[in-house]
Amino acid sequence: MLTAQEDGASTLPDGELLTRATELARVLFSQDTDFLREAAARQDSGSTFSGVIFGEQLALTVGRCIRDLELIAKVYDPPDITNRIEFLPLR
C-alpha cells in the first residue's frame, strides 16, 4: 500500500493522481466521487488506467472497507482490474 501523501502526490489534481497510480501499476482507492468521473471518462475515451476502487462513505465501516479491500487484493490479479471501477461495499 502506498498513500498519495507518502508518494508526495497528495496535491496533484485527480486526473494526474490517477495517471501517477497507473504509472506505479497501483489501483487507486478513494471515497471521492471526482475519481469516479475521471475513471468513467477514461473508460469512455479508451484511455488505460490501473483501476479505481470506490468506497461509498455512508455505506461503509472501516472494518468492512478493510475486509473488502483485502478480498479484492486476494482475488484479482492487476490485469483483472485494469480499466475497471469496483464499488465498496462488495455485494
C-alpha positions in Angstrom: 0.0 0.0 0.0 1.2 3.5 -0.8 -0.7 6.6 0.1 -0.7 9.8 -2.0 0.8 11.6 0.9 3.7 9.0 1.2 4.3 9.4 -2.6 4.3 13.2 -2.4 1.4 13.3 -4.7 -1.4 14.4 -2.4 -1.7 17.8 -4.0 -2.0 16.5 -7.6 -5.3 17.1 -9.4 -7.4 14.0 -9.7 -6.5 13.2 -13.3 -2.8 13.4 -12.5 -3.1 11.3 -9.4 -4.9 8.6 -11.4 -2.1 8.8 -14.0 0.5 8.5 -11.3 -1.2 5.5 -9.8 -1.2 3.9 -13.3 2.5 4.7 -13.8 3.2 2.9 -10.5 0.9 0.0 -11.5 -1.3 0.6 -8.4 -5.0 0.6 -8.1 -6.4 3.8 -6.6 -8.8 3.6 -3.7 -10.9 6.6 -3.0 -14.1 7.8 -1.4 -14.0 11.0 -3.6 -16.7 11.0 -6.3 -14.4 13.0 -8.6 -12.4 9.9 -9.2 -15.5 8.1 -10.4 -15.9 10.8 -13.0 -12.3 10.7 -14.0 -12.3 6.9 -14.3 -15.6 6.9 -16.3 -14.2 9.5 -18.6 -11.1 7.3 -19.2 -13.3 4.3 -19.8 -15.3 6.3 -22.4 -12.2 7.5 -24.2 -10.4 4.2 -24.1 -7.6 5.6 -22.0 -5.9 2.9 -19.9 -5.8 3.3 -16.1 -4.8 0.8 -13.4 -8.3 0.7 -11.8 -10.3 2.5 -9.2 -11.9 1.1 -6.1 -14.6 3.5 -4.8 -15.8 3.2 -1.2 -19.3 4.7 -0.5 -18.7 6.8 2.6 -22.1 6.4 4.2 -22.4 2.7 3.4 -19.0 1.5 4.6 -17.5 1.0 8.0 -13.7 1.0 8.3 -13.7 -2.7 9.2 -15.9 -3.6 6.2 -13.7 -1.5 3.9 -10.5 -3.3 5.1 -12.1 -6.7 4.6 -13.4 -5.9 1.1 -10.0 -4.4 0.0 -8.2 -7.5 1.3 -10.6 -9.7 -0.6 -10.1 -7.8 -3.8 -6.3 -8.0 -3.3 -6.5 -11.8 -2.9 -8.9 -12.4 -5.8 -7.8 -10.0 -8.6 -4.5 -10.0 -10.5 -3.6 -6.5 -11.7 -4.7 -7.0 -15.3 -8.2 -8.1 -14.0 -8.9 -4.6 -12.6 -7.2 -2.5 -15.3 -9.7 0.0 -16.7 -12.4 -1.0 -14.2 -14.2 0.6 -11.4 -15.2 -1.5 -8.4 -17.5 -0.3 -5.6 -17.4 -1.0 -1.9 -19.1 -2.4 0.0 -18.9 -5.5 -2.1 -22.3 -7.0 -2.8 
